[in-house]
Amino acid sequence: MAMTPEGEAELEKIRKVRGYTLPVHDALAEVNPEFLKRYGALASYTIFGEAEGRHLDLKTRFLVLVGVTTAVKGDREGVEWAATRAVQNGATWDEVYEAAFMAALPAGIPAFEAFCKAMLEMKAGKGWVDQKAPE
């Protein structure tokens, strides 16, 4: 199946907001660009929406995502992306690790171990997400 202009346009919107796309975005752009448009808009607003009226600042939203993506143990791209963005928005690496460790209570220590492995690999330049990890 070939990518439609609508699918490419939606991928470009996501790249502009997030800085990259994930395989799920690429697949949806090809299979159902309208679904990607709606999913992308919801995700972009939920994560990056304006601060006015929000109870969590951007740094905290990313720290929550670190914990959630750690807990689900299958979203390594999300772990890397959320951790990097948390630091870019003012979190320390200690805060990022603590957010991930909090996931160990409901998800188990193996979830935190997977997070630690992902962070070590990302910091060594072997991450899954094409972005520069902050120092």
C-alpha positions as CSV (number, residue, x, y, z in Angstrom):
1,M,0.0,0.0,0.0
2,A,1.4,3.4,-0.9
3,M,1.5,6.4,1.4
4,T,-1.1,9.0,0.5
5,P,-0.4,12.8,0.6
6,E,-2.8,13.0,3.5
7,G,-0.8,10.4,5.4
8,E,2.5,12.2,4.7
9,A,0.9,15.5,5.9
10,E,-0.2,14.0,9.2
11,L,3.3,12.5,9.7
12,E,4.8,15.9,9.1
13,K,2.5,17.4,11.8
14,I,3.6,14.8,14.3
15,R,7.3,15.4,13.4
16,K,6.9,19.1,13.9
17,V,5.4,18.6,17.4
18,R,7.5,15.6,18.6
19,G,10.6,15.8,16.5
20,Y,10.2,12.2,15.1
21,T,7.6,9.6,14.4
22,L,7.1,6.1,15.8
23,P,6.3,3.0,13.8
24,V,2.7,3.2,14.9
25,H,2.5,6.6,13.3
26,D,4.0,5.4,10.0
27,A,1.6,2.4,9.9
28,L,-1.5,4.6,10.6
29,A,-0.4,7.1,8.0
30,E,-0.4,4.4,5.4
31,V,-3.5,2.5,6.5
32,N,-5.8,5.2,7.9
33,P,-4.6,8.9,7.7
34,E,-7.9,10.1,9.2
35,F,-7.4,8.0,12.3
36,L,-3.8,9.2,12.6
37,K,-5.0,12.8,12.3
38,R,-7.4,12.4,15.2
39,Y,-5.0,10.3,17.3
40,G,-2.1,12.7,16.7
41,A,-4.2,15.7,17.6
42,L,-5.3,14.1,20.9
43,A,-1.8,12.9,21.8
44,S,-0.2,16.3,20.9
45,Y,-2.8,18.2,23.0
46,T,-2.6,15.8,25.9
47,I,1.2,16.0,26.1
48,F,2.0,19.5,24.7
49,G,-1.2,21.4,25.1
50,E,-1.1,24.9,26.5
51,A,-0.3,25.3,30.2
52,E,-3.3,27.5,30.9
53,G,-5.9,25.5,32.8
54,R,-3.6,22.6,33.2
55,H,-2.6,21.2,36.6
56,L,0.7,19.7,35.6
57,D,3.5,21.6,33.9
58,L,5.3,20.1,30.9
59,K,8.2,18.7,33.0
60,T,5.7,16.8,35.3
61,R,3.7,15.5,32.4
62,F,6.9,14.0,31.0
63,L,7.8,12.5,34.3
64,V,4.4,10.9,34.5
65,L,5.0,9.5,31.0
66,V,8.3,8.1,32.2
67,G,6.5,6.2,35.0
68,V,3.7,5.0,32.7
69,T,5.9,3.9,29.9
70,T,8.2,2.1,32.3
71,A,5.2,0.3,33.9
72,V,3.9,-1.0,30.5
73,K,7.3,-2.6,29.8
74,G,6.8,-2.6,26.1
75,D,7.2,1.0,25.1
76,R,10.9,1.5,25.0
77,E,10.7,4.3,22.5
78,G,8.2,6.0,24.8
79,V,10.6,5.6,27.8
80,E,13.5,7.1,25.9
81,W,11.4,9.9,24.5
82,A,9.7,10.8,27.7
83,A,12.9,10.7,29.7
84,T,14.7,12.9,27.3
85,R,11.9,15.4,27.0
86,A,11.5,15.5,30.8
87,V,15.2,16.6,31.1
88,Q,14.8,19.0,28.3
89,N,11.9,20.6,30.2
90,G,13.8,21.0,33.5
91,A,13.8,17.6,35.2
92,T,17.0,16.1,36.6
93,W,18.1,12.6,35.7
94,D,17.6,11.8,39.4
95,E,13.9,12.8,39.0
96,V,13.6,10.7,35.8
97,Y,15.0,7.7,37.6
98,E,12.7,8.2,40.6
99,A,9.7,8.5,38.3
100,A,10.7,5.2,36.7
101,F,11.4,3.6,40.1
102,M,7.8,4.5,41.2
103,A,6.6,2.3,38.4
104,A,8.3,-0.7,40.1
105,L,5.7,-0.7,42.9
106,P,2.8,-1.7,40.7
107,A,4.7,-3.1,37.7
108,G,7.6,-4.9,39.5
109,I,11.3,-4.5,39.6
110,P,11.8,-6.0,36.1
111,A,10.1,-3.0,34.6
112,F,12.6,-0.7,36.4
113,E,15.5,-2.9,35.2
114,A,14.3,-2.6,31.6
115,F,14.1,1.2,32.0
116,C,17.7,1.3,33.4
117,K,18.9,-0.8,30.5
118,A,17.2,1.4,28.0
119,M,18.7,4.5,29.6
120,L,22.2,3.1,29.6
121,E,21.9,2.2,26.0
122,M,20.4,5.5,25.0
123,K,23.2,7.4,26.8
124,A,25.7,5.3,25.0
125,G,24.2,6.3,21.6
126,K,22.3,3.0,21.1
127,G,18.8,4.2,21.7
128,W,15.8,3.3,19.6
129,V,14.6,6.9,19.3
130,D,16.5,9.1,16.9
131,Q,17.2,12.0,19.2
132,K,20.2,13.4,21.1
133,A,20.0,12.5,24.8
134,P,20.7,15.5,27.0
135,E,23.8,15.4,29.2
